[in-house]
Amino acid sequence: MEHMKNRNYIGYFTSIVALLALASCTEVIDIELNDADRQIVIEGSVYEGVDSVIVSVTKTTNYFDTTGPTPVENATVELTMPDNSTIPLSYIGNGQYIANSLDISTESTYQLTVNVDGKTFTSSTYMESSVTIDSLQYEFQEGLFGGDDGYSVFINYQDPLGKNFYRFVYGRNGEILNEPQDIQIVDDNLNDGNYIRIPIFTRTFSPGDTVYIELQSIDSKLYEFYQTYAAVASEDAGSPFSAAPANPESNILGGALGVFGAYTRSSSTIIMPE
């Protein structure tokens, strides 16, 4: 993993995920704080049930620059569909490129190609089959070590046979909770094919809260990305809006930072008792 040479990438990724989702341990070594060449950052998502794709293309700033990422306006962006047809994305401003009226299907591979100033970056992501939330439950938890009392929310679902990876997105009272500490991903190493009951680990909820839960199926490369993203964005690595010791494990080939992913989604809502 390359050492961190910019101060804005992780915070910007957090904002993009919040926009598109409506959805460990770290070792700190050799932090380079010198001026560095700017790098391309590519971020995009394909969602089950959404017929459009938005891809963001920006350039990082170096450590000593206080401005945000610079939009790339001259990129050529293409999405290759499961039937091998190629869809060009149109520029809509602020470094974002879009394609609409797409036929998105699960159990399919999507490929992204981005060309910037003669350099080509590629990524491939697989959209898994959808896994449905069976039910949500809550349990009251007394605060420990001076913490507040609150309700824990549990997600129940049937895990299919075979290797599966999941990400949980959740919100409270209409607001997606999207801080780095809210990243929750699991695999089924110990529960393959079992009925699973799993809590939201990082939050408890108050009486009267309306809690939204989204269960996303992701491929192994996305799982690795979120593992490393959670590590470098943790408190040990510093604020997500400042420099970090390393970049998340990108699935973009060609030297760019970022991530391109396909997500299936199942969602449910539950209200905490007063």
Backbone as CSV, one residue per row, in Angstrom:
resi,resn,N_x,N_y,N_z,CA_x,CA_y,CA_z,C_x,C_y,C_z
1,MET,0.844,-1.183,0.000,0.000,0.000,0.000,0.887,1.244,0.000
2,GLU,0.591,2.203,-0.821,1.406,3.401,-0.916,1.226,4.255,0.317
3,HIS,2.317,4.990,0.708,2.191,5.910,1.824,1.315,7.085,1.432
4,MET,0.689,7.667,2.412,-0.248,8.768,2.152,0.501,10.001,1.696
5,LYS,0.066,10.581,0.574,0.692,11.780,0.044,-0.335,12.863,-0.210
6,ASN,-1.484,12.782,0.459,-2.490,13.819,0.306,-3.294,13.910,1.577
7,ARG,-4.008,15.029,1.778,-4.751,15.213,3.015,-6.249,15.117,2.839
8,ASN,-6.748,14.944,1.608,-8.181,15.072,1.383,-8.890,13.804,0.952
9,TYR,-8.159,12.754,0.571,-8.793,11.611,-0.102,-9.811,10.916,0.780
10,ILE,-9.467,10.588,2.026,-10.373,9.795,2.863,-11.641,10.554,3.166
11,GLY,-11.527,11.844,3.531,-12.724,12.621,3.825,-13.611,12.752,2.620
12,TYR,-13.018,12.927,1.438,-13.821,13.060,0.222,-14.552,11.774,-0.077
13,PHE,-13.894,10.615,0.146,-14.565,9.337,-0.080,-15.788,9.202,0.819
14,THR,-15.658,9.629,2.084,-16.785,9.546,3.006,-17.981,10.298,2.466
15,SER,-17.764,11.484,1.880,-18.864,12.279,1.339,-19.501,11.602,0.144
16,ILE,-18.693,11.023,-0.744,-19.226,10.376,-1.943,-20.071,9.168,-1.570
17,VAL,-19.622,8.361,-0.607,-20.404,7.192,-0.207,-21.759,7.612,0.326
18,ALA,-21.803,8.683,1.114,-23.085,9.157,1.648,-24.012,9.575,0.524
19,LEU,-23.462,10.206,-0.510,-24.269,10.652,-1.645,-24.840,9.471,-2.414
20,LEU,-24.040,8.452,-2.665,-24.467,7.352,-3.513,-25.224,6.279,-2.754
21,ALA,-25.096,6.191,-1.470,-25.729,5.117,-0.718,-27.186,5.345,-0.460
22,LEU,-27.698,6.629,-0.424,-29.152,6.837,-0.181,-29.924,6.001,-1.159
23,ALA,-27.369,4.870,0.772,-26.614,4.002,1.607,-26.151,4.728,1.985
24,SER,-9.535,-3.930,13.762,-8.430,-3.869,12.850,-7.272,-3.199,13.485
25,CYS,-6.780,-3.387,12.918,-5.675,-2.788,13.658,-4.775,-2.089,12.662
26,THR,-4.110,-1.041,13.109,-3.294,-0.249,12.199,-1.867,-0.182,12.690
27,GLU,-0.965,0.007,11.744,0.435,0.206,12.072,0.885,1.457,11.344
28,VAL,1.351,2.442,12.078,1.703,3.731,11.503,3.204,3.779,11.318
29,ILE,3.654,3.858,10.067,5.087,3.866,9.791,5.390,4.805,8.650
30,ASP,6.561,5.409,8.691,7.115,6.151,7.557,6.140,7.123,6.931
31,ILE,5.572,8.035,7.710,4.664,9.029,7.150,5.480,10.066,6.382
32,GLU,5.174,10.224,5.119,5.886,11.183,4.289,5.094,12.479,4.210
33,LEU,5.667,13.572,4.673,4.963,14.843,4.704,5.520,15.828,3.680
34,ASN,6.392,15.377,2.814,6.957,16.262,1.813,5.967,16.484,0.677
35,ASP,6.219,17.538,-0.117,5.403,17.776,-1.299,5.427,16.545,-2.186
36,ALA,4.308,16.234,-2.836,4.212,15.022,-3.640,3.429,15.293,-4.908
37,ASP,3.674,14.442,-5.901,2.901,14.540,-7.129,1.441,14.271,-6.837
38,ARG,0.574,14.979,-7.523,-0.862,14.777,-7.337,-1.288,13.491,-8.024
39,GLN,-2.208,12.785,-7.392,-2.670,11.507,-7.918,-4.143,11.591,-8.314
40,ILE,-4.499,10.759,-9.282,-5.894,10.658,-9.693,-6.656,9.825,-8.665
41,VAL,-7.870,10.279,-8.316,-8.760,9.543,-7.429,-10.050,9.260,-8.203
42,ILE,-10.421,7.978,-8.282,-11.617,7.548,-9.018,-12.551,6.850,-8.044
43,GLU,-13.803,7.288,-7.994,-14.782,6.695,-7.083,-16.115,6.528,-7.807
44,GLY,-16.639,5.313,-7.790,-17.908,5.069,-8.460,-18.590,3.835,-7.917
45,SER,-19.902,3.763,-8.098,-20.684,2.661,-7.563,-21.785,2.259,-8.538
46,VAL,-22.078,0.960,-8.556,-23.216,0.409,-9.280,-24.119,-0.237,-8.238
47,TYR,-25.386,0.196,-8.181,-26.300,-0.296,-7.167,-27.443,-1.081,-7.783
48,GLU,-27.784,-2.189,-7.143,-28.988,-2.924,-7.504,-30.199,-2.007,-7.363
49,GLY,-31.041,-1.989,-8.387,-32.248,-1.188,-8.340,-32.072,0.262,-8.733
50,VAL,-30.856,0.659,-9.104,-30.591,2.031,-9.548,-30.092,1.975,-10.982
51,ASP,-30.745,2.692,-11.898,-30.403,2.568,-13.320,-29.416,3.619,-13.795
52,SER,-28.767,4.329,-12.871,-27.755,5.307,-13.249,-26.467,5.045,-12.478
53,VAL,-25.356,5.495,-13.040,-24.044,5.361,-12.415,-23.356,6.713,-12.440
54,ILE,-22.808,7.122,-11.296,-22.022,8.348,-11.206,-20.603,7.971,-10.823
55,VAL,-19.629,8.488,-11.558,-18.212,8.266,-11.272,-17.555,9.616,-11.048
56,SER,-16.828,9.730,-9.953,-16.096,10.958,-9.627,-14.631,10.783,-9.993
57,VAL,-14.071,11.776,-10.683,-12.651,11.764,-11.041,-12.041,13.075,-10.557
58,THR,-11.091,12.987,-9.643,-10.448,14.173,-9.087,-8.944,13.959,-8.999
59,LYS,-8.247,15.020,-8.613,-6.825,14.927,-8.291,-6.619,15.326,-6.840
60,THR,-5.723,14.605,-6.166,-5.420,14.919,-4.781,-4.648,16.231,-4.691
61,THR,-4.665,16.794,-3.484,-3.747,17.876,-3.156,-2.626,17.296,-2.322
62,ASN,-1.498,17.986,-2.247,-0.429,17.475,-1.402,-0.677,17.857,0.050
63,TYR,0.166,17.372,0.930,-0.062,17.518,2.368,-0.177,18.968,2.800
64,PHE,0.580,19.851,2.164,0.632,21.235,2.608,-0.434,22.115,1.967
65,ASP,-1.283,21.543,1.135,-2.322,22.299,0.455,-3.619,22.206,1.260
66,THR,-4.247,23.331,1.556,-5.468,23.335,2.373,-6.737,23.274,1.529
67,THR,-6.635,23.286,0.210,-7.817,23.210,-0.645,-8.269,21.768,-0.808
68,GLY,-9.478,21.585,-1.328,-10.010,20.248,-1.532,-9.503,19.626,-2.814
69,PRO,-9.951,18.390,-3.110,-9.560,17.728,-4.351,-9.969,18.560,-5.568
70,THR,-9.172,18.484,-6.620,-9.425,19.236,-7.839,-10.213,18.381,-8.832
71,PRO,-11.387,18.838,-9.284,-12.144,18.051,-10.263,-11.373,17.891,-11.568
72,VAL,-11.469,16.710,-12.167,-10.891,16.444,-13.483,-12.001,16.562,-14.511
73,GLU,-11.871,17.513,-15.429,-12.946,17.808,-16.370,-12.761,17.178,-17.743
74,ASN,-11.570,16.637,-18.005,-11.265,16.172,-19.360,-11.096,14.663,-19.446
75,ALA,-11.646,13.925,-18.497,-11.507,12.469,-18.519,-12.471,11.839,-19.527
76,THR,-12.088,10.693,-20.045,-12.986,9.841,-20.812,-13.344,8.656,-19.925
77,VAL,-14.635,8.503,-19.644,-15.086,7.481,-18.696,-16.074,6.559,-19.398
78,GLU,-15.840,5.250,-19.299,-16.708,4.266,-19.939,-17.008,3.126,-18.973
79,LEU,-18.227,2.624,-19.054,-18.664,1.479,-18.261,-18.976,0.320,-19.202
80,THR,-18.335,-0.812,-18.976,-18.617,-2.013,-19.758,-19.618,-2.864,-18.995
81,MET,-20.733,-3.147,-19.651,-21.837,-3.863,-19.036,-21.618,-5.382,-19.121
82,PRO,-22.437,-6.171,-18.416,-22.292,-7.639,-18.462,-22.400,-8.239,-19.856
83,ASP,-23.132,-7.568,-20.764,-23.251,-8.087,-22.130,-22.130,-7.597,-23.038
84,ASN,-21.089,-6.967,-22.428,-19.906,-6.443,-23.122,-20.168,-5.179,-23.921
85,SER,-21.364,-4.610,-23.812,-21.600,-3.299,-24.421,-20.888,-2.231,-23.596
86,THR,-20.434,-1.176,-24.279,-19.691,-0.103,-23.621,-20.536,1.155,-23.592
87,ILE,-20.720,1.723,-22.394,-21.551,2.901,-22.200,-20.661,4.086,-21.835
88,PRO,-20.648,5.158,-22.651,-19.873,6.348,-22.276,-20.607,7.149,-21.202
89,LEU,-19.863,7.710,-20.257,-20.429,8.566,-19.226,-20.218,10.027,-19.603
90,SER,-21.213,10.848,-19.343,-21.174,12.268,-19.707,-20.759,13.105,-18.504
91,TYR,-19.988,14.152,-18.758,-19.529,15.031,-17.687,-20.657,15.959,-17.255
92,ILE,-20.878,16.053,-15.923,-21.948,16.904,-15.397,-21.417,17.976,-14.446
93,GLY,-20.095,18.116,-14.370,-19.502,19.145,-13.526,-18.958,18.594,-12.217
94,ASN,-18.051,19.356,-11.612,-17.465,19.019,-10.311,-16.770,17.664,-10.314
95,GLY,-16.196,17.301,-11.469,-15.459,16.047,-11.564,-16.327,14.816,-11.656
96,GLN,-17.641,14.976,-11.919,-18.540,13.837,-11.933,-19.025,13.510,-13.341
97,TYR,-19.111,12.211,-13.612,-19.525,11.692,-14.911,-20.688,10.728,-14.677
98,ILE,-21.686,10.758,-15.573,-22.919,10.008,-15.325,-23.392,9.269,-16.570
99,ALA,-24.029,8.115,-16.337,-24.763,7.408,-17.387,-26.106,7.001,-16.804
100,ASN,-27.162,7.140,-17.591,-28.520,6.854,-17.135,-29.141,5.720,-17.944
101,SER,-30.318,5.287,-17.496,-31.126,4.281,-18.190,-30.347,2.988,-18.425
102,LEU,-29.641,2.532,-17.397,-28.862,1.305,-17.486,-29.676,0.115,-16.987
103,ASP,-29.424,-1.034,-17.572,-30.072,-2.280,-17.150,-29.115,-2.995,-16.192
104,ILE,-29.281,-2.742,-14.891,-28.382,-3.288,-13.886,-28.912,-4.635,-13.403
105,SER,-28.058,-5.643,-13.420,-28.468,-6.982,-12.998,-27.474,-7.542,-11.996
106,THR,-27.965,-8.387,-11.085,-27.091,-9.023,-10.111,-26.366,-10.205,-10.741
107,GLU,-25.403,-10.749,-9.977,-24.573,-11.862,-10.444,-23.933,-11.529,-11.787
108,SER,-23.396,-10.316,-11.857,-22.815,-9.810,-13.107,-21.579,-8.970,-12.799
109,THR,-20.688,-8.881,-13.797,-19.458,-8.111,-13.663,-19.577,-6.791,-14.420
110,TYR,-19.107,-5.720,-13.784,-19.095,-4.388,-14.388,-17.656,-3.886,-14.410
111,GLN,-17.266,-3.317,-15.554,-15.893,-2.857,-15.715,-15.877,-1.359,-16.003
112,LEU,-14.969,-0.657,-15.366,-14.827,0.789,-15.520,-13.481,1.094,-16.164
113,THR,-13.507,1.993,-17.152,-12.275,2.455,-17.796,-12.270,3.973,-17.771
114,VAL,-11.196,4.556,-17.254,-11.052,6.008,-17.172,-9.729,6.391,-17.806
115,ASN,-9.773,7.328,-18.742,-8.556,7.833,-19.386,-8.390,9.301,-19.040
116,VAL,-7.237,9.652,-18.480,-6.930,11.034,-18.120,-5.535,11.369,-18.622
117,ASP,-5.467,12.337,-19.526,-4.173,12.820,-20.028,-3.302,11.680,-20.550
118,GLY,-3.909,10.775,-21.271,-3.158,9.683,-21.883,-2.911,8.492,-20.977
119,LYS,-3.307,8.564,-19.714,-3.151,7.447,-18.795,-4.497,6.734,-18.619
120,THR,-4.457,5.408,-18.621,-5.674,4.621,-18.529,-5.735,3.888,-17.186
121,PHE,-6.878,3.995,-16.539,-7.119,3.323,-15.264,-8.343,2.421,-15.421
122,THR,-8.273,1.222,-14.870,-9.366,0.266,-15.038,-9.739,-0.359,-13.691
123,SER,-10.960,-0.837,-13.620,-11.414,-1.561,-12.440,-12.551,-2.486,-12.834
124,SER,-12.658,-3.584,-12.104,-13.722,-4.553,-12.334,-14.354,-4.909,-11.001
125,THR,-15.685,-4.990,-10.972,-16.394,-5.333,-9.745,-17.540,-6.270,-10.059
126,TYR,-17.803,-7.191,-9.148,-18.852,-8.195,-9.355,-20.023,-7.889,-8.439
127,MET,-21.229,-7.838,-9.019,-22.438,-7.642,-8.217,-22.969,-8.998,-7.799
128,GLU,-22.895,-9.248,-6.486,-23.335,-10.522,-5.937,-24.859,-10.639,-5.992
129,SER,-25.361,-11.823,-5.680,-26.803,-11.984,-5.542,-27.264,-11.288,-4.276
130,SER,-28.497,-10.842,-4.267,-29.021,-10.083,-3.139,-29.356,-11.012,-1.971
131,VAL,-29.054,-10.541,-0.753,-29.420,-11.252,0.475,-30.415,-10.373,1.220
132,THR,-31.553,-10.938,1.595,-32.656,-10.171,2.148,-32.627,-10.155,3.678
133,ILE,-32.840,-8.967,4.252,-33.029,-8.871,5.698,-34.333,-9.573,6.061
134,ASP,-34.254,-10.494,7.000,-35.459,-11.196,7.451,-36.231,-10.345,8.455
135,SER,-35.522,-9.771,9.416,-36.173,-8.942,10.429,-35.124,-8.125,11.178
136,LEU,-35.596,-7.095,11.878,-34.777,-6.309,12.789,-35.331,-6.462,14.195
137,GLN,-34.451,-6.458,15.182,-34.858,-6.533,16.578,-34.055,-5.523,17.383
138,TYR,-34.562,-5.157,18.559,-33.816,-4.262,19.444,-33.745,-4.854,20.836
139,GLU,-32.705,-4.486,21.558,-32.538,-4.875,22.949,-32.010,-3.673,23.718
140,PHE,-32.554,-3.443,24.905,-32.092,-2.340,25.734,-30.765,-2.710,26.388
141,GLN,-29.811,-1.779,26.342,-28.490,-1.996,26.910,-28.193,-0.900,27.931
142,GLU,-27.837,-1.305,29.147,-27.425,-0.323,30.137,-26.032,0.184,29.800
143,GLY,-25.831,1.493,30.010,-24.537,2.080,29.706,-23.435,1.517,30.577
144,LEU,-22.287,1.253,29.990,-21.135,0.732,30.707,-20.033,1.769,30.762
145,PHE,-19.299,1.786,31.866,-18.145,2.666,32.027,-18.501,4.131,31.773
146,GLY,-19.676,4.532,32.268,-20.075,5.923,32.136,-20.799,6.254,30.855
147,GLY,-20.998,5.251,29.996,-21.704,5.495,28.746,-23.208,5.596,28.961
148,ASP,-23.897,6.067,27.934,-25.347,6.240,28.024,-26.069,4.917,27.803
149,ASP,-27.243,4.781,28.457,-28.136,3.675,28.136,-28.645,3.845,26.705
150,GLY,-29.056,2.751,26.086,-29.612,2.846,24.741,-30.033,1.486,24.227
151,TYR,-30.561,1.488,23.013,-31.022,0.266,22.368,-29.997,-0.195,21.331
152,SER,-29.668,-1.478,21.370,-28.889,-2.099,20.302,-29.852,-2.690,19.278
153,VAL,-29.497,-2.549,18.004,-30.317,-3.085,16.922,-29.609,-4.295,16.323
154,PHE,-30.371,-5.381,16.105,-29.855,-6.627,15.554,-30.485,-6.884,14.187
155,ILE,-29.669,-7.354,13.245,-30.124,-7.693,11.899,-30.161,-9.207,11.774
156,ASN,-31.252,-9.745,11.284,-31.415,-11.186,11.084,-31.531,-11.484,9.593
157,TYR,-30.728,-12.446,9.111,-30.796,-12.819,7.697,-30.214,-14.213,7.504
158,GLN,-30.610,-14.832,6.403,-30.117,-16.154,6.047,-28.918,-16.008,5.117
159,ASP,-27.775,-16.519,5.548,-26.578,-16.476,4.712,-26.608,-17.613,3.691
160,PRO,-26.426,-17.313,2.402,-26.388,-18.388,1.394,-25.084,-19.183,1.508
161,LEU,-25.113,-20.415,1.029,-23.899,-21.222,0.985,-22.876,-20.573,0.053
162,GLY,-21.620,-20.710,0.395,-20.558,-20.114,-0.401,-19.994,-18.891,0.282
163,LYS,-18.855,-18.403,-0.219,-18.175,-17.275,0.393,-18.961,-15.995,0.151
164,ASN,-19.294,-15.278,1.234,-20.065,-14.041,1.123,-19.463,-12.951,2.003
165,PHE,-19.603,-11.709,1.521,-19.110,-10.540,2.230,-20.235,-9.518,2.308
166,TYR,-20.304,-8.831,3.443,-21.412,-7.901,3.663,-20.902,-6.573,4.221
167,ARG,-21.637,-5.535,3.880,-21.453,-4.219,4.491,-22.812,-3.750,5.001
168,PHE,-22.816,-3.146,6.191,-24.044,-2.607,6.770,-23.996,-1.082,6.728
169,VAL,-25.044,-0.488,6.174,-25.222,0.958,6.184,-26.431,1.246,7.052
170,TYR,-26.335,2.235,7.927,-27.464,2.484,8.812,-27.630,3.977,9.045
171,GLY,-28.864,4.323,9.405,-29.195,5.717,9.618,-30.123,5.877,10.801
172,ARG,-30.228,7.119,11.268,-31.074,7.437,12.411,-31.891,8.677,12.096
173,ASN,-33.211,8.542,12.190,-34.118,9.674,11.990,-33.862,10.391,10.660
174,GLY,-33.672,9.596,9.619,-33.531,10.136,8.273,-32.124,10.532,7.879
175,GLU,-31.148,10.371,8.760,-29.762,10.759,8.460,-28.869,9.522,8.428
176,ILE,-28.179,9.315,7.308,-27.235,8.206,7.214,-26.058,8.485,8.142
177,LEU,-25.689,7.493,8.951,-24.544,7.613,9.855,-23.315,7.134,9.099
178,ASN,-22.454,8.061,8.740,-21.414,7.760,7.767,-20.037,8.227,8.206
179,GLU,-19.806,8.265,9.504,-18.471,8.537,10.000,-17.598,7.295,9.818
180,PRO,-16.266,7.465,9.785,-15.408,6.278,9.615,-15.686,5.177,10.625
181,GLN,-16.019,5.543,11.871,-16.283,4.509,12.871,-17.581,3.756,12.616
182,ASP,-18.397,4.238,11.672,-19.653,3.561,11.359,-19.483,2.450,10.328
183,ILE,-18.287,2.270,9.796,-18.071,1.200,8.823,-18.183,-0.147,9.535
184,GLN,-19.094,-0.988,9.065,-19.243,-2.335,9.618,-19.330,-3.312,8.465
185,ILE,-18.351,-4.185,8.379,-18.300,-5.208,7.346,-18.073,-6.556,8.019
186,VAL,-18.622,-7.605,7.432,-18.435,-8.963,7.965,-18.325,-9.935,6.799
187,ASP,-17.692,-11.073,7.062,-17.759,-12.189,6.116,-18.435,-13.359,6.819
188,ASP,-18.594,-14.462,6.102,-19.303,-15.612,6.685,-18.357,-16.776,6.953
189,ASN,-17.099,-16.458,7.277,-16.123,-17.519,7.531,-16.604,-18.521,8.572
190,LEU,-17.258,-18.038,9.623,-17.687,-18.909,10.709,-19.174,-19.240,10.644
191,ASN,-19.859,-18.701,9.639,-21.317,-18.859,9.599,-21.846,-19.211,8.216
192,ASP,-21.031,-19.848,7.392,-21.443,-20.122,6.018,-22.718,-20.960,5.988
193,GLY,-23.759,-20.416,5.340,-25.008,-21.126,5.184,-25.915,-21.092,6.394
194,ASN,-25.527,-20.339,7.442,-26.315,-20.307,8.674,-27.278,-19.123,8.698
195,TYR,-28.230,-19.208,9.609,-29.082,-18.061,9.904,-28.306,-17.156,10.865
196,ILE,-28.183,-15.873,10.518,-27.287,-14.967,11.235,-28.085,-13.890,11.948
197,ARG,-27.690,-13.634,13.182,-28.213,-12.504,13.957,-27.009,-11.685,14.407
198,ILE,-26.919,-10.464,13.924,-25.729,-9.663,14.177,-26.131,-8.247,14.584
199,PRO,-25.463,-7.669,15.585,-25.828,-6.323,16.010,-25.078,-5.251,15.230
200,ILE,-25.606,-4.034,15.268,-24.810,-2.871,14.896,-23.840,-2.636,16.046
201,PHE,-22.548,-2.774,15.776,-21.552,-2.748,16.835,-21.254,-1.342,17.355
202,THR,-21.351,-0.347,16.494,-20.747,0.944,16.811,-21.725,1.980,17.345
203,ARG,-23.019,1.671,17.368,-24.000,2.666,17.799,-25.062,2.017,18.681
204,THR,-25.525,2.780,19.664,-26.786,2.474,20.328,-27.746,3.610,20.007
205,PHE,-29.040,3.362,20.196,-30.054,4.296,19.758,-30.958,4.668,20.929
206,SER,-31.579,5.843,20.800,-32.375,6.409,21.883,-33.855,6.087,21.695
207,PRO,-34.651,6.162,22.795,-36.091,5.953,22.672,-36.714,6.869,21.611
208,GLY,-37.556,6.297,20.768,-38.209,7.063,19.718,-37.435,7.169,18.426
209,ASP,-36.161,6.763,18.398,-35.367,6.826,17.167,-35.949,5.904,16.108
210,THR,-35.998,6.393,14.870,-36.296,5.553,13.721,-34.972,5.130,13.098
211,VAL,-34.722,3.838,13.072,-33.435,3.308,12.633,-33.602,2.608,11.290
212,TYR,-32.805,3.042,10.319,-32.796,2.462,8.975,-31.568,1.568,8.847
213,ILE,-31.754,0.344,8.368,-30.657,-0.596,8.172,-30.646,-1.061,6.720
214,GLU,-29.466,-1.050,6.125,-29.303,-1.563,4.760,-28.217,-2.631,4.765
215,LEU,-28.563,-3.806,4.287,-27.626,-4.916,4.151,-27.141,-4.958,2.700
216,GLN,-25.834,-4.764,2.509,-25.250,-4.767,1.169,-24.374,-5.999,1.002
217,SER,-24.545,-6.700,-0.108,-23.629,-7.765,-0.491,-22.544,-7.168,-1.375
218,ILE,-21.288,-7.480,-1.077,-20.159,-6.918,-1.814,-19.192,-8.038,-2.190
219,ASP,-18.301,-7.755,-3.141,-17.326,-8.770,-3.517,-16.076,-8.662,-2.633
220,SER,-15.140,-9.580,-2.798,-13.977,-9.661,-1.913,-13.078,-8.437,-2.015
221,LYS,-12.968,-7.837,-3.204,-12.106,-6.660,-3.363,-12.680,-5.459,-2.614
222,LEU,-14.008,-5.302,-2.655,-14.636,-4.229,-1.887,-14.463,-4.464,-0.392
223,TYR,-14.574,-5.706,0.028,-14.378,-6.046,1.434,-12.981,-5.630,1.888
224,GLU,-11.973,-5.930,1.084,-10.600,-5.551,1.424,-10.454,-4.033,1.473
225,PHE,-11.120,-3.341,0.548,-11.054,-1.878,0.562,-11.595,-1.330,1.879
226,TYR,-12.785,-1.788,2.286,-13.384,-1.255,3.505,-12.602,-1.649,4.746
227,GLN,-11.968,-2.817,4.736,-11.103,-3.192,5.852,-9.979,-2.182,6.034
228,THR,-9.292,-1.865,4.953,-8.156,-0.949,5.057,-8.616,0.487,5.234
229,TYR,-9.756,0.844,4.647,-10.293,2.191,4.838,-10.631,2.434,6.302
230,ALA,-11.273,1.463,6.941,-11.615,1.596,8.354,-10.361,1.731,9.199
231,ALA,-9.292,1.041,8.806,-8.054,1.103,9.576,-7.400,2.472,9.471
232,VAL,-7.225,2.980,8.272,-6.500,4.244,8.120,-7.343,5.438,8.524
233,ALA,-8.675,5.275,8.609,-9.543,6.374,9.021,-9.884,6.315,10.503
234,SER,-9.295,5.387,11.230,-9.584,5.246,12.649,-8.939,6.367,13.449
235,GLU,-9.273,6.450,14.721,-8.685,7.470,15.576,-7.176,7.332,15.654
236,ASP,-6.678,6.097,15.608,-5.243,5.896,15.667,-4.540,6.512,14.475
237,ALA,-5.243,6.575,13.338,-4.627,7.125,12.136,-4.889,8.618,11.998
238,GLY,-5.723,9.183,12.883,-6.021,10.604,12.800,-7.381,10.860,12.206
239,SER,-7.751,12.127,12.118,-9.035,12.524,11.570,-9.147,12.108,10.112
240,PRO,-10.357,11.690,9.654,-10.514,11.349,8.241,-10.351,12.544,7.322
241,PHE,-10.336,13.747,7.878,-10.168,14.946,7.072,-8.738,15.465,7.107
242,SER,-7.814,14.687,7.654,-6.408,15.079,7.665,-5.578,13.977,7.053
243,ALA,-4.273,14.150,7.044,-3.399,13.147,6.448,-3.436,11.866,7.261
244,ALA,-3.279,10.741,6.581,-3.241,9.437,7.228,-1.988,8.712,6.795
245,PRO,-1.574,7.647,7.521,-0.304,7.012,7.205,-0.317,6.202,5.923
246,ALA,-1.489,5.844,5.416,-1.551,4.995,4.231,-2.897,5.173,3.560
247,ASN,-2.975,4.744,2.301,-4.229,4.790,1.572,-4.950,3.455,1.663
248,PRO,-6.298,3.454,1.590,-7.017,2.181,1.523,-6.595,1.358,0.322
249,GLU,-6.827,0.056,0.399,-6.450,-0.873,-0.666,-7.372,-0.679,-1.858
250,SER,-6.915,0.070,-2.851,-7.751,0.403,-3.999,-7.928,-0.791,-4.919
251,ASN,-9.092,-0.858,-5.596,-9.283,-1.859,-6.646,-9.200,-1.221,-8.029
252,ILE,-8.598,-0.026,-8.090,-8.358,0.664,-9.360,-6.959,0.313,-9.842
253,LEU,-6.845,-0.190,-11.055,-5.547,-0.526,-11.638,-5.015,0.645,-12.456
254,GLY,-3.698,0.786,-12.486,-3.072,1.817,-13.297,-2.444,2.937,-12.488
255,GLY,-2.555,2.885,-11.167,-1.882,3.876,-10.337,-2.784,4.907,-9.685
256,ALA,-4.094,4.821,-9.888,-5.006,5.775,-9.257,-5.419,5.285,-7.875
257,LEU,-5.840,6.219,-7.035,-6.482,5.892,-5.772,-7.982,5.720,-6.016
258,GLY,-8.705,5.245,-4.984,-10.153,5.198,-5.095,-10.716,3.793,-5.071
259,VAL,-11.981,3.696,-5.454,-12.671,2.417,-5.424,-13.849,2.453,-6.403
260,PHE,-14.113,1.312,-7.016,-15.275,1.135,-7.879,-15.959,-0.143,-7.420
261,GLY,-17.256,-0.045,-7.053,-17.904,-1.193,-6.461,-19.321,-1.404,-6.923
262,ALA,-19.760,-2.665,-6.857,-21.147,-3.033,-7.140,-21.781,-3.537,-5.849
263,TYR,-23.007,-3.080,-5.584,-23.668,-3.374,-4.317,-25.098,-3.855,-4.572
264,THR,-25.469,-4.971,-3.950,-26.888,-5.309,-3.847,-27.385,-4.795,-2.508
265,ARG,-28.713,-4.547,-2.410,-29.212,-3.892,-1.204,-30.547,-4.490,-0.763
266,SER,-30.630,-4.689,0.546,-31.901,-5.017,1.183,-32.012,-4.113,2.399
267,SER,-33.166,-3.500,2.624,-33.272,-2.533,3.713,-34.532,-2.763,4.539
268,SER,-34.483,-2.257,5.776,-35.621,-2.339,6.668,-35.508,-1.227,7.700
269,THR,-36.626,-0.895,8.332,-36.671,0.186,9.311,-37.361,-0.297,10.575
270,ILE,-36.883,0.182,11.727,-37.477,-0.178,13.008,-37.472,1.056,13.903
271,ILE,-38.496,1.206,14.747,-38.613,2.354,15.646,-38.364,1.892,17.082
272,MET,-37.482,2.589,17.760,-37.193,2.258,19.155,-38.381,2.692,20.044
273,PRO,-38.743,1.895,21.046,-39.874,2.259,21.899,-39.566,3.491,22.744
274,GLU,-40.597,4.262,23.066,-40.435,5.439,23.913,-40.228,5.021,25.371
